[in-house]
């Protein structure tokens, strides 16, 4: 099976090759740059990659999308880039509804030196609002003839959705028991890659000095 993992840059392939893809796995990393006013601006990497693939993966069965999401603290975020990225992911998900069997979506906070750059007291984050507004409508619309499993990690939901349980309930009602639904507050991206993520972020910050 073909797999795309921790991609960077532009995906280039023939139409026939992308049509044969059975599995796509995307892991975004954090990108930082220093603005003219001296602020460090953050956003998730690889914007535009899935736009290249949208409408071309006509045999896709397994889709895994993992990303760093915007919280409320730590860095100034490029909100327009984040909006575009979530929109891009939603459009790609919609394009593979007819064939996908297993879907995993995960969003997580930045971690460095064991610290999470967000306030533990905040129940809802910018990434949760963005997920609900841009991605969730795609997950509860259209036809999913082959979908057997949906797993959402790092999704807390919003006040309107009554948190994680509200998101899970909405998915379960839509799929009607034909699809296994798992929605968790906890994200595992940096639980598995904690040392690597600290190194990545430390190097990014060092390069900005």
C-alpha positions in Angstrom: 0.0 0.0 0.0 1.2 3.5 -0.8 1.6 5.9 2.1 2.4 9.6 2.5 3.9 10.3 6.0 5.3 13.5 7.4 5.4 15.1 4.0 6.9 18.4 3.2 6.8 20.4 0.0 4.6 19.6 -2.9 3.3 16.2 -3.7 4.0 15.3 -7.4 2.7 12.2 -9.0 0.9 10.9 -12.0 -2.8 10.8 -12.0 -2.8 7.0 -12.3 -0.6 6.6 -9.2 -2.8 8.8 -6.9 -5.8 6.9 -8.2 -4.3 3.7 -6.9 -3.5 5.0 -3.4 -5.2 2.9 -0.7 -3.8 4.8 2.3 -2.8 8.4 3.0 -1.2 9.4 6.3 -0.3 13.0 7.0 1.6 14.3 10.0 2.0 18.1 10.1 4.7 19.8 12.0 4.9 23.3 13.4 6.3 26.1 11.3 7.6 29.3 12.9 8.7 32.6 11.3 9.5 36.0 12.7 7.3 38.9 11.6 8.6 42.4 10.9 7.4 43.5 14.4 9.5 40.8 16.0 6.7 38.5 17.0 7.1 34.7 16.4 4.2 33.5 14.3 3.2 29.9 14.2 1.1 27.7 11.9 0.9 24.1 10.8 3.1 23.0 8.0 2.3 21.6 4.5 -0.5 23.9 3.5 -1.7 23.0 -0.1 -0.6 19.3 -0.1 -4.1 17.9 0.2 -5.4 20.4 -2.4 -3.1 18.6 -4.8 -4.6 15.3 -4.0 -8.3 16.3 -3.7 -10.4 14.4 -6.2 -7.5 12.2 -7.3 -7.5 9.5 -4.7 -10.4 7.5 -6.0 -9.6 4.2 -4.3 -8.6 5.5 -0.8 -9.5 3.2 2.1 -7.6 4.5 5.1 -7.1 8.2 5.9 -5.0 9.5 8.8 -4.7 13.2 9.4 -2.6 14.4 12.4 -1.8 18.1 13.0 -0.6 20.7 15.5 -3.6 22.9 16.3 -4.0 26.5 17.6 -4.6 26.9 21.3 -4.9 30.2 23.2 -1.3 30.7 24.4 2.4 30.2 23.6 2.7 31.7 20.2 1.0 34.2 17.9 -0.8 32.1 15.3 -1.3 32.8 11.6 -5.0 32.4 11.8 -5.7 32.8 8.1 -3.2 29.9 7.4 -4.9 27.7 10.0 -8.4 28.5 8.5 -7.2 27.6 5.0 -5.6 24.4 6.3 -8.7 23.1 8.1 -10.8 24.0 5.0 -8.3 22.1 2.8 -8.5 19.0 5.0 -12.3 19.1 5.1 -12.5 19.3 1.3 -10.1 16.3 0.9 -12.2 14.3 3.4 -15.3 15.0 1.4 -13.6 13.9 -1.8 -12.9 10.4 -0.4 -16.3 9.8 1.3 -17.3 7.2 -1.3 -14.4 4.9 -0.7 -12.8 5.5 2.7 -13.2 2.8 5.3 -11.2 4.1 8.3 -10.7 7.7 9.2 -8.5 9.1 11.9 -8.3 12.8 12.7 -6.0 14.2 15.5 -5.1 17.7 16.7 -2.7 18.5 19.5 -1.0 21.3 21.3 2.6 22.3 21.0 4.9 20.7 23.5 8.4 21.7 24.6 10.4 20.6 27.6 7.4 18.7 28.9 5.2 21.8 29.0 2.0 22.3 27.0 1.5 25.8 25.6 -2.1 26.2 26.6 -4.0 27.1 29.8 -5.3 23.9 31.5 -8.3 25.9 32.7 -9.5 26.6 29.2 -11.9 23.9 28.2 -12.3 25.0 24.6 -9.5 26.0 22.3 -9.3 27.8 18.9 -8.6 24.4 17.2 -11.9 23.0 18.7 -13.9 25.8 17.3 -12.2 25.5 13.9 -12.8 21.7 13.9 -16.4 22.1 14.7 -17.0 24.8 12.1 -14.9 23.5 9.2 -14.5 19.7 9.6 -17.4 18.4 11.6 -20.0 19.4 9.0 -18.2 17.3 6.4 -18.2 14.3 8.8 -22.0 14.4 9.3 -23.1 15.0 5.7 -23.1 13.1 2.4 -22.9 9.3 2.0 -20.2 7.0 3.4 -21.0 3.6 2.0 -17.8 1.8 3.2 -17.0 3.7 6.4 -16.5 1.3 9.4 -14.4 3.4 11.8 -14.0 7.1 12.8 -11.5 8.0 15.4 -11.1 11.6 16.6 -8.3 12.5 19.0 -7.6 15.8 20.7 -11.2 17.0 20.0 -12.9 18.7 23.0 -15.8 20.1 21.1 -17.3 23.5 21.9 -19.9 24.9 24.3 -22.4 24.5 21.5 -21.6 20.8 21.0 -21.4 20.1 24.8 -17.8 19.1 24.6 -16.3 15.8 23.4 -19.5 13.8 24.3 -21.6 16.1 22.2 -19.3 15.6 19.2 -19.5 11.8 19.7 -23.2 11.8 20.0 -23.7 13.8 16.8 -21.5 11.4 14.9 -23.2 8.3 16.3 -26.7 9.7 15.4 -25.6 10.4 11.8 -23.9 7.0 11.2 -26.7 5.1 12.9 -24.6 2.4 14.5 -23.0 1.2 11.2 -19.7 2.9 12.1 -17.5 2.6 15.2 -17.1 6.1 16.6 -14.3 7.0 19.1 -13.9 10.6 20.2 -11.2 11.5 22.8 -10.0 14.7 24.4 -6.5 13.3 24.6 -4.1 13.7 21.6 -1.3 11.2 21.1 0.9 12.9 18.6 3.4 14.1 21.1 2.9 11.3 23.6 4.6 9.1 21.0 7.0 11.7 19.7 7.7 13.8 22.7 11.5 13.8 22.4 11.4 14.4 18.7 8.8 17.2 19.0 11.0 19.0 21.7 14.0 18.8 19.4 12.0 20.1 16.4 10.6 23.1 18.2 13.9 23.9 19.9 15.6 23.9 16.5 12.9 26.1 15.0 13.2 28.7 17.8 17.0 28.6 17.6 16.9 29.3 13.9 14.8 32.4 14.5 17.3 34.1 16.9 
